[in-house]
Amino acid sequence: MSEASEHPTRRAVVVGGGEISRVHLRALAGMGVEVAAVVDHDAERAQRAAAPLGAAAHTDLDAALTDGGVGPVDVVHVCTPHDQHLPVVLAALARGTHVLVEKPLAHTLADAERVVAAAEAGSRKVGVVLQNRYNATTRAMKEVLAGGSLGPVLGASATVVWSRTADYYAGKRWAGQRPRSGGGVLINQAIHTVDLVQWLLGPVTSVSGRAFRLLPIDGVDVEDTAAIAMTHAGAHGAEVRSTFFATAANAVNEPVTIDVTCERGSLSLRGDLTVTDAQGGETVVSDSPAVAGAPAYWGRSHEALIGDFYARLDEPEPFWIGPREALEAQRILSEVYARS
Ligand SMILES: NC(=O)c1ccc[n+]([C@@H]2O[C@H](COP(=O)([O-])OP(=O)(O)OC[C@H]3O[C@@H](n4cnc5c(N)ncnc54)[C@H](O)[C@@H]3O)[C@@H](O)[C@H]2O)c1
């Protein structure tokens, strides 16, 4: 067997040709993955995204994969609005492709559970883009906590203090409409940090919280602010509490913060991560520079996650950030919405 046929060029279709698709398309170009087509309901958007790559432009995934002349496809990237995740995931799995779906799994918990069920019923890989688990800082937090050198975790707090103005919602109408997005700052922006907190501290056994709107914007009915307290089943049966504050009503985008206090030291993420040990010694971990063209507050690790997903396509195990893992954060924020 020749080198080329052992490592065939992978072929991708990107569905949704909006803002985040640019990050996916740039990552794919950098990895040498062939973009077979860009699909967008809006034909002009599909064309605009596809043309520079010499890819085909389509307005419907199913039609593209059946008689659209796209040819064999390894991975479908789901970059559509939240209410358009489930139908695209189901269409892609029905055509036998692997799937990489943007966060959240879906706009409702019920649809998110259907994504989990569909993924687990099939043999294709389904990855979820929670890219901040690939940040050098958050990986270091996970390793230090797993290593146990700082002792048991006493508690944690996290903040997402960002700005989403009327201009943001004007350019992305679905994001301000609860029936399409499922919510605001929690499901759209803070979901990454909710996921990180439960990944770092352990499974959440109880949630208490509220989501509400502080600053009215015409035509927007989703929350801009939320406060949560979570109980985690920590190591050795000990329960640990975390608190969480998220707002999109700030004037500017501040760095995400996560502070974890342990019996013999602490971890403090504020852009950089500072690890303080029992003797007061400090170690600082920095993330790699932001990806060109993407705001730094999105996190810097889209390319790392996409590259890792492709590198693991032939492995027998499911991708490590799959629908079941992503469901945890969705379950937490859904509980807050149910109480609000
Ligand atoms: N991981 C991250 O950090 C990150 C950052 C930004 C956005 N996102 C996620 O990416 C997804 C898309 O967000 P965006 O900001 O690019 O939105 P967007 O509005 O800029 O683009 C969405 C595109 O999807 C198209 N579309 C809608 N329904 C479709 C369908 N059924 N088939 C084909 N095309 C369809 C729209 O016409 C639009 O062009 C969302 O899930 C969002 O939460 C993730």
The ligand as a Tripos MOL2 file, in Angstrom:
@<TRIPOS>MOLECULE
LIG
   44    48     1     0     0
SMALL
NO_CHARGES

@<TRIPOS>ATOM
      1 N1        -16.8830   27.4000   19.7830 N.am      1 LIG1
      2 C1        -16.9520   28.7320   19.7830 C.2       1 LIG1
      3 O1        -16.1750   29.4170   20.4520 O.2       1 LIG1
      4 C2        -18.0030   29.4270   18.9570 C.ar      1 LIG1
      5 C3        -17.8860   30.7750   18.6250 C.ar      1 LIG1
      6 C4        -18.8870   31.3650   17.8350 C.ar      1 LIG1
      7 C5        -19.9900   30.5910   17.4320 C.ar      1 LIG1
      8 N2        -20.0880   29.2820   17.8010 N.ar      1 LIG1
      9 C6        -21.2500   28.4420   17.4350 C.3       1 LIG1
     10 O2        -21.2470   28.2330   16.0240 O.3       1 LIG1
     11 C7        -22.5980   28.1040   15.5580 C.3       1 LIG1
     12 C8        -22.8300   29.1420   14.4550 C.3       1 LIG1
     13 O3        -22.5970   30.4390   14.9770 O.3       1 LIG1
     14 P1        -22.1990   31.6500   14.0090 P.3       1 LIG1
     15 O4        -21.7880   32.7360   14.9210 O.co2     1 LIG1
     16 O5        -21.2840   31.2090   12.9360 O.co2     1 LIG1
     17 O6        -23.6500   31.9910   13.3750 O.3       1 LIG1
     18 P2        -23.9480   32.8200   12.0480 P.3       1 LIG1
     19 O7        -25.3200   33.3320   12.1790 O.co2     1 LIG1
     20 O8        -22.8350   33.7950   11.7970 O.co2     1 LIG1
     21 O9        -23.8770   31.7080   10.9010 O.3       1 LIG1
     22 C9        -24.8060   30.6390   10.8320 C.3       1 LIG1
     23 C10       -25.0370   30.3100    9.3630 C.3       1 LIG1
     24 O10       -25.8120   29.0980    9.2760 O.3       1 LIG1
     25 C11       -26.7140   29.2410    8.1740 C.3       1 LIG1
     26 N3        -27.8000   28.2500    8.3650 N.ar      1 LIG1
     27 C12       -28.8470   28.3150    9.2150 C.ar      1 LIG1
     28 N4        -29.5470   27.1610    9.1820 N.ar      1 LIG1
     29 C13       -28.9310   26.3630    8.2730 C.ar      1 LIG1
     30 C14       -29.1740   25.0530    7.8140 C.ar      1 LIG1
     31 N5        -30.1470   24.2800    8.3110 N.pl3     1 LIG1
     32 N6        -28.3500   24.5480    6.8460 N.ar      1 LIG1
     33 C15       -27.3460   25.2990    6.3690 C.ar      1 LIG1
     34 N7        -27.0510   26.5530    6.7930 N.ar      1 LIG1
     35 C16       -27.8340   27.0670    7.7350 C.ar      1 LIG1
     36 C17       -27.1300   30.6980    8.2130 C.3       1 LIG1
     37 O11       -27.6260   31.1320    6.9730 O.3       1 LIG1
     38 C18       -25.8120   31.3740    8.6040 C.3       1 LIG1
     39 O12       -25.0610   31.7520    7.4550 O.3       1 LIG1
     40 C19       -23.4750   28.2930   16.7950 C.3       1 LIG1
     41 O13       -23.7640   27.0300   17.3340 O.3       1 LIG1
     42 C20       -22.5980   29.0730   17.7480 C.3       1 LIG1
     43 O14       -22.9420   28.9020   19.1120 O.3       1 LIG1
     44 C21       -19.0950   28.6890   18.5420 C.ar      1 LIG1
@<TRIPOS>BOND
     1     1     2 1
     2     2     3 2
     3     2     4 1
     4     4     5 ar
     5     4    44 ar
     6     5     6 ar
     7     6     7 ar
     8     7     8 ar
     9     8     9 1
    10     8    44 ar
    11     9    10 1
    12     9    42 1
    13    10    11 1
    14    11    12 1
    15    11    40 1
    16    12    13 1
    17    13    14 1
    18    14    15 2
    19    14    16 1
    20    14    17 1
    21    17    18 1
    22    18    19 2
    23    18    20 1
    24    18    21 1
    25    21    22 1
    26    22    23 1
    27    23    24 1
    28    23    38 1
    29    24    25 1
    30    25    26 1
    31    25    36 1
    32    26    27 ar
    33    26    35 ar
    34    27    28 ar
    35    28    29 ar
    36    29    30 ar
    37    29    35 ar
    38    30    31 1
    39    30    32 ar
    40    32    33 ar
    41    33    34 ar
    42    34    35 ar
    43    36    37 1
    44    36    38 1
    45    38    39 1
    46    40    41 1
    47    40    42 1
    48    42    43 1
@<TRIPOS>SUBSTRUCTURE
     1 LIG1         1 GROUP 0 **** ****
